[in-house]
Amino acid sequence: MTLEDFISRFNSEELTSALKQHNIVDTGSNIDNIERLASDIGGASEIVHLLSVVEEFRLREISLGLGVSGAGTMNQQKLKRKIALIALGEYETLEEGISKIENLYPMVILVCSAFIGMILFIGAAFIFSSSPIFLSLTAMTIAVGFYGYWKLK
């Protein structure tokens, strides 16, 4: 994502406020204004300062569009910081992180089958009232679950 793409997410009021904040004359088309504003911004602190003109509702809306994980529970400062890092290309979104996991599909199947197996084993233990079988099968499913978690992490 380029800074122009990021700034293009602002509505016209927010763009006008951002231009005033950076002492840039509002002339020409929105594309020209976006390009001038993007060329004036140099770092994360300036993007955070730029986001101060955006209302909290719009900030959360922009963050959802960018794929910020945990955007609903973050305070405004953390959210602004994450958005600034995304705009600069220094932060990896949740979707990008998941796409880099090798063999994700087989691991999800493995973990899901371990949990389904555990539910079946608990049900079997209640039906047959056999604690050694229950304990051994539970230990196996927990081990498979931990293996899946370790591989995902």
N, C-alpha and C positions, 0 to 999 in steps of 0.2 A: 504494500500500500504506500502510495506517495502522500506527501503532505497535502497536495491539491485534492486528492481523493478524500482525505480526511476532512478538509475544510469544506468540501462540497456537500457534506452531510448537514452543515448548518443551514437554517432557514434564513430568509432575507434580513429579518430583524437582527438575528445573531451575527450575521456577516457584517452588517452595518455597524453594530456595536464593537465588533472585533477590529474593524478598520479604524474607528475612532480611537480605540484603546491604543493602537499602534501608530497613531497619527498619520494614517494613509488616507489620501483624498479619495472619496467615493465617486470615481468617474469611470465611464466605460461600462462594459458588460460585467456580469457576475463572474464570468470566467477570467477576465482581466483582473478583477479585484481579488479573486482567489489566488491567482498566480503571484500578484504583488504581495499579498499577505503571507503566502507560503515562502516566498524568497526572503521575507523579513524575519521569519522564525528560524532560530538556530539550534535550540535545545529543548530538553524536556521541561525545564522551568518556564520557558516562554509559552509552551503549549498549555501547561497548567494555568498560567496567567491568562491565556487566551480562553480557557474553559471557564474562567470565573464569570464571563458574561452569559453563560448558558445556565438556564434554570435547572434545578435538580431533576425534575421530571424528564426534561429533554436530555440531560446528561445520562440518565439511566437508559433512555431510549436509544441514544447513540451507542452506549456500551453494549446493549443487547445486539445491535446491528454489527458490532465488531467482534462479538463472541467472547466477551469477558466473562470468565467463570466466577461465580459468586458475586455478581454485580448487585443483586438484590439485597445482600446483607452487608455490603461494605459501606463505610462512611464516605462522605463526599471527597475528602482529601485523598484517600487511598484509590478511589475510583478514578479521580482525575489523573493521578500518577500512573495508573495502569493504562489508561487511555493514551496518555502521552507516550508511554513506552511502546504501545502498539503502533501509534502513528509514526514513530521513529524507526519501527522495525526491530526493536530491541526486546520485545516480549513475545513469547510463544502462546498463542491462544489454546484453549482446550482442544479444539478440533485439530490444530496442527500437531499438538502433542500426541493425540490418539492416532493420528495418521502415521506417526513415526514408529509406533509399536510393531515389532515384527511378530508374525504369527498370532495376531490378535484373535481372529475368528476361531482357530482351534483351541486357544486358551480359554475363551469365553465358553465354548462347548464343554471343556474339561471342568471348569469351575461350576457351571450349571449342573452338569451331571453329578458332580460330587455333592452338591446341595440336595439334588433330587434323591440321590442314593441315601443320603443321611436321613431324609424324611422317611424314605421307605424302610430303612433299618430301624428307626425309632418306632415306626408303626409295627414292624415285625416283632420287635422286642416286647411291645405291649401285648401283642396278640399271643405270642408263644411264651412269654415270661421267662426268657432265657438271658440272663445277664452276661455270661461270657461272650455269646455271639454279639450281643448289643455292644459291648465294650470294644471288641476287636474290630467290628465294622465301623463303629464311630471313630476309632483311632485312624483307620484307613482313610475315611472321608475327610477327617481333619487334616491329615497329612497331604492329601491331594489338594485340598483347599489352600493350605499354606504354600504349596508348590506353585499353584496358579497365581496366588497373590505375589509371591516372590518374583515370578517371571514377568508379571505385569509391572511391578515396581521397577 
